[in-house]
């Protein structure tokens, strides 16, 4: 664990203290930072992947109904695997 100084506007700090409590400020800010980092990493990955999926490569998944069928097949496969493993113990 490391200690650092962070400058925050007074009104923001007041809001954080009202929600988290002054004694839980660090935990609240750590959680908020982790959530923000996860969101930034996801957005960057999505930006890198943009355009990698084309309708011409996946004509079977062009409509919402196609996607629904695909998800149902995936879930059915997963459910079968889970049931099989549950029976094995």
Biotite code that builds the C-alpha atoms (Angstrom):
import biotite.structure as struc

atoms = struc.array([
    struc.Atom([0.000, 0.000, 0.000], chain_id="A", res_id=1, res_name="UNK", atom_name="CA", element="C"),
    struc.Atom([1.266, 3.493, -0.802], chain_id="A", res_id=2, res_name="UNK", atom_name="CA", element="C"),
    struc.Atom([0.282, 6.892, 0.457], chain_id="A", res_id=3, res_name="UNK", atom_name="CA", element="C"),
    struc.Atom([-0.264, 9.761, -1.963], chain_id="A", res_id=4, res_name="UNK", atom_name="CA", element="C"),
    struc.Atom([-1.684, 13.255, -1.959], chain_id="A", res_id=5, res_name="UNK", atom_name="CA", element="C"),
    struc.Atom([-4.549, 14.002, -4.300], chain_id="A", res_id=6, res_name="UNK", atom_name="CA", element="C"),
    struc.Atom([-6.142, 17.392, -4.833], chain_id="A", res_id=7, res_name="UNK", atom_name="CA", element="C"),
    struc.Atom([-9.946, 17.272, -5.041], chain_id="A", res_id=8, res_name="UNK", atom_name="CA", element="C"),
    struc.Atom([-12.479, 20.075, -5.214], chain_id="A", res_id=9, res_name="UNK", atom_name="CA", element="C"),
    struc.Atom([-14.102, 20.680, -1.824], chain_id="A", res_id=10, res_name="UNK", atom_name="CA", element="C"),
    struc.Atom([-17.605, 19.997, -3.130], chain_id="A", res_id=11, res_name="UNK", atom_name="CA", element="C"),
    struc.Atom([-16.526, 16.627, -4.577], chain_id="A", res_id=12, res_name="UNK", atom_name="CA", element="C"),
    struc.Atom([-14.846, 15.616, -1.329], chain_id="A", res_id=13, res_name="UNK", atom_name="CA", element="C"),
    struc.Atom([-17.986, 16.570, 0.604], chain_id="A", res_id=14, res_name="UNK", atom_name="CA", element="C"),
    struc.Atom([-20.101, 14.382, -1.689], chain_id="A", res_id=15, res_name="UNK", atom_name="CA", element="C"),
    struc.Atom([-17.706, 11.449, -1.299], chain_id="A", res_id=16, res_name="UNK", atom_name="CA", element="C"),
    struc.Atom([-17.751, 11.805, 2.472], chain_id="A", res_id=17, res_name="UNK", atom_name="CA", element="C"),
    struc.Atom([-21.562, 11.889, 2.505], chain_id="A", res_id=18, res_name="UNK", atom_name="CA", element="C"),
    struc.Atom([-21.738, 8.673, 0.489], chain_id="A", res_id=19, res_name="UNK", atom_name="CA", element="C"),
    struc.Atom([-18.747, 6.729, 1.824], chain_id="A", res_id=20, res_name="UNK", atom_name="CA", element="C"),
    struc.Atom([-17.988, 8.430, 5.131], chain_id="A", res_id=21, res_name="UNK", atom_name="CA", element="C"),
    struc.Atom([-14.777, 10.278, 5.900], chain_id="A", res_id=22, res_name="UNK", atom_name="CA", element="C"),
    struc.Atom([-13.196, 7.109, 7.351], chain_id="A", res_id=23, res_name="UNK", atom_name="CA", element="C"),
    struc.Atom([-13.897, 5.136, 4.133], chain_id="A", res_id=24, res_name="UNK", atom_name="CA", element="C"),
    struc.Atom([-12.703, 7.807, 1.711], chain_id="A", res_id=25, res_name="UNK", atom_name="CA", element="C"),
    struc.Atom([-9.608, 5.894, 0.527], chain_id="A", res_id=26, res_name="UNK", atom_name="CA", element="C"),
    struc.Atom([-11.529, 2.675, -0.087], chain_id="A", res_id=27, res_name="UNK", atom_name="CA", element="C"),
    struc.Atom([-14.189, 4.578, -2.002], chain_id="A", res_id=28, res_name="UNK", atom_name="CA", element="C"),
    struc.Atom([-11.609, 6.329, -4.195], chain_id="A", res_id=29, res_name="UNK", atom_name="CA", element="C"),
    struc.Atom([-9.706, 3.071, -4.815], chain_id="A", res_id=30, res_name="UNK", atom_name="CA", element="C"),
    struc.Atom([-12.915, 1.358, -5.932], chain_id="A", res_id=31, res_name="UNK", atom_name="CA", element="C"),
    struc.Atom([-13.837, 4.309, -8.159], chain_id="A", res_id=32, res_name="UNK", atom_name="CA", element="C"),
    struc.Atom([-10.363, 4.275, -9.727], chain_id="A", res_id=33, res_name="UNK", atom_name="CA", element="C"),
    struc.Atom([-10.577, 0.517, -10.420], chain_id="A", res_id=34, res_name="UNK", atom_name="CA", element="C"),
    struc.Atom([-13.979, 0.931, -12.072], chain_id="A", res_id=35, res_name="UNK", atom_name="CA", element="C"),
    struc.Atom([-12.709, 3.823, -14.214], chain_id="A", res_id=36, res_name="UNK", atom_name="CA", element="C"),
    struc.Atom([-9.588, 1.876, -15.245], chain_id="A", res_id=37, res_name="UNK", atom_name="CA", element="C"),
    struc.Atom([-11.702, -1.122, -16.255], chain_id="A", res_id=38, res_name="UNK", atom_name="CA", element="C"),
    struc.Atom([-13.947, 1.138, -18.327], chain_id="A", res_id=39, res_name="UNK", atom_name="CA", element="C"),
    struc.Atom([-10.964, 2.829, -20.033], chain_id="A", res_id=40, res_name="UNK", atom_name="CA", element="C"),
    struc.Atom([-9.344, -0.559, -20.809], chain_id="A", res_id=41, res_name="UNK", atom_name="CA", element="C"),
    struc.Atom([-12.625, -1.834, -22.257], chain_id="A", res_id=42, res_name="UNK", atom_name="CA", element="C"),
    struc.Atom([-13.079, 1.288, -24.403], chain_id="A", res_id=43, res_name="UNK", atom_name="CA", element="C"),
    struc.Atom([-9.531, 1.001, -25.728], chain_id="A", res_id=44, res_name="UNK", atom_name="CA", element="C"),
    struc.Atom([-9.997, -2.690, -26.556], chain_id="A", res_id=45, res_name="UNK", atom_name="CA", element="C"),
    struc.Atom([-13.308, -1.925, -28.275], chain_id="A", res_id=46, res_name="UNK", atom_name="CA", element="C"),
    struc.Atom([-11.651, 0.834, -30.314], chain_id="A", res_id=47, res_name="UNK", atom_name="CA", element="C"),
    struc.Atom([-8.859, -1.541, -31.404], chain_id="A", res_id=48, res_name="UNK", atom_name="CA", element="C"),
    struc.Atom([-11.405, -4.197, -32.386], chain_id="A", res_id=49, res_name="UNK", atom_name="CA", element="C"),
    struc.Atom([-13.677, -1.786, -34.261], chain_id="A", res_id=50, res_name="UNK", atom_name="CA", element="C"),
    struc.Atom([-14.214, -2.949, -37.821], chain_id="A", res_id=51, res_name="UNK", atom_name="CA", element="C"),
    struc.Atom([-12.880, -6.457, -37.254], chain_id="A", res_id=52, res_name="UNK", atom_name="CA", element="C"),
    struc.Atom([-16.390, -7.923, -37.536], chain_id="A", res_id=53, res_name="UNK", atom_name="CA", element="C"),
    struc.Atom([-18.086, -7.591, -40.904], chain_id="A", res_id=54, res_name="UNK", atom_name="CA", element="C"),
    struc.Atom([-21.521, -8.726, -42.003], chain_id="A", res_id=55, res_name="UNK", atom_name="CA", element="C"),
    struc.Atom([-20.010, -10.366, -45.083], chain_id="A", res_id=56, res_name="UNK", atom_name="CA", element="C"),
    struc.Atom([-17.913, -12.650, -42.855], chain_id="A", res_id=57, res_name="UNK", atom_name="CA", element="C"),
    struc.Atom([-20.925, -13.536, -40.662], chain_id="A", res_id=58, res_name="UNK", atom_name="CA", element="C"),
    struc.Atom([-24.078, -13.444, -42.817], chain_id="A", res_id=59, res_name="UNK", atom_name="CA", element="C"),
    struc.Atom([-25.738, -15.810, -40.318], chain_id="A", res_id=60, res_name="UNK", atom_name="CA", element="C"),
    struc.Atom([-25.651, -13.078, -37.625], chain_id="A", res_id=61, res_name="UNK", atom_name="CA", element="C"),
    struc.Atom([-26.972, -10.010, -39.448], chain_id="A", res_id=62, res_name="UNK", atom_name="CA", element="C"),
    struc.Atom([-30.331, -9.520, -37.708], chain_id="A", res_id=63, res_name="UNK", atom_name="CA", element="C"),
    struc.Atom([-31.478, -9.358, -34.095], chain_id="A", res_id=64, res_name="UNK", atom_name="CA", element="C"),
    struc.Atom([-33.308, -12.659, -34.605], chain_id="A", res_id=65, res_name="UNK", atom_name="CA", element="C"),
    struc.Atom([-30.060, -14.231, -35.866], chain_id="A", res_id=66, res_name="UNK", atom_name="CA", element="C"),
    struc.Atom([-28.233, -13.003, -32.776], chain_id="A", res_id=67, res_name="UNK", atom_name="CA", element="C"),
    struc.Atom([-30.996, -14.326, -30.509], chain_id="A", res_id=68, res_name="UNK", atom_name="CA", element="C"),
    struc.Atom([-30.716, -17.781, -32.101], chain_id="A", res_id=69, res_name="UNK", atom_name="CA", element="C"),
    struc.Atom([-26.926, -17.693, -31.708], chain_id="A", res_id=70, res_name="UNK", atom_name="CA", element="C"),
    struc.Atom([-27.160, -16.735, -28.010], chain_id="A", res_id=71, res_name="UNK", atom_name="CA", element="C"),
    struc.Atom([-29.754, -19.459, -27.388], chain_id="A", res_id=72, res_name="UNK", atom_name="CA", element="C"),
    struc.Atom([-27.434, -22.062, -28.941], chain_id="A", res_id=73, res_name="UNK", atom_name="CA", element="C"),
    struc.Atom([-24.510, -20.861, -26.829], chain_id="A", res_id=74, res_name="UNK", atom_name="CA", element="C"),
    struc.Atom([-26.570, -20.914, -23.646], chain_id="A", res_id=75, res_name="UNK", atom_name="CA", element="C"),
    struc.Atom([-27.940, -24.373, -24.423], chain_id="A", res_id=76, res_name="UNK", atom_name="CA", element="C"),
    struc.Atom([-24.402, -25.693, -24.897], chain_id="A", res_id=77, res_name="UNK", atom_name="CA", element="C"),
    struc.Atom([-23.269, -24.119, -21.642], chain_id="A", res_id=78, res_name="UNK", atom_name="CA", element="C"),
    struc.Atom([-26.313, -25.423, -19.773], chain_id="A", res_id=79, res_name="UNK", atom_name="CA", element="C"),
    struc.Atom([-25.676, -28.967, -21.056], chain_id="A", res_id=80, res_name="UNK", atom_name="CA", element="C"),
    struc.Atom([-22.036, -28.776, -19.920], chain_id="A", res_id=81, res_name="UNK", atom_name="CA", element="C"),
    struc.Atom([-23.033, -27.501, -16.478], chain_id="A", res_id=82, res_name="UNK", atom_name="CA", element="C"),
    struc.Atom([-25.666, -30.226, -16.030], chain_id="A", res_id=83, res_name="UNK", atom_name="CA", element="C"),
    struc.Atom([-23.176, -32.912, -17.099], chain_id="A", res_id=84, res_name="UNK", atom_name="CA", element="C"),
    struc.Atom([-20.558, -31.702, -14.640], chain_id="A", res_id=85, res_name="UNK", atom_name="CA", element="C"),
    struc.Atom([-23.139, -31.414, -11.858], chain_id="A", res_id=86, res_name="UNK", atom_name="CA", element="C"),
    struc.Atom([-24.138, -35.059, -12.367], chain_id="A", res_id=87, res_name="UNK", atom_name="CA", element="C"),
    struc.Atom([-20.505, -36.145, -12.151], chain_id="A", res_id=88, res_name="UNK", atom_name="CA", element="C"),
    struc.Atom([-20.228, -34.440, -8.798], chain_id="A", res_id=89, res_name="UNK", atom_name="CA", element="C"),
])
